[in-house]
Amino acid sequence: MGKGHTITVEQGTQRVRVVHDGQVVAESERPLVLRETGCPVRYYLPPQDVRTELLTPSETHTYCPFKGTASYWSLPGKEDTVWAYPDPKPEVSGIRDHLCFYETEEVS
């Protein structure tokens, strides 16, 4: 990582849910928790816990020097709100193919 920049990925124990337009899009009791310097905590969910039939692939790709190239998906009426790293950097290889949403909530 860069000087002063850290990323950790650990297995979470909290239950997280993603709701879009009143519909549960994802719910997981096995999120990966990614903490990155200067960024909010992000939950990466296994695709089995996501209603992937609701996602539409996007042409958008972004590059992070610490994680690699991200691919994006859209939800109805909400573009590029979901992303994943199909081939992440070795330091964060655990997030491979896990999906991350901008709007995720912890539920008990």
URBEL-V344292 format. One record per helix or strand of 2 or more residues. SS is the DSSP state (hx for helix, st for strand). FROM is the first residue (numbers start at 1). TO is the last residue. Records with the same first field share a line. If there is no record, write none. Layout:
SS=FROM-TO + FROM-TO
This chain:
st=7-11 + 15-20 + 23-28 + 32-36 + 42-45 + 56-64 + 68-75 + 78-85 + 99-101 + 105-107
hx=47-49 + 52-54 + 90-95
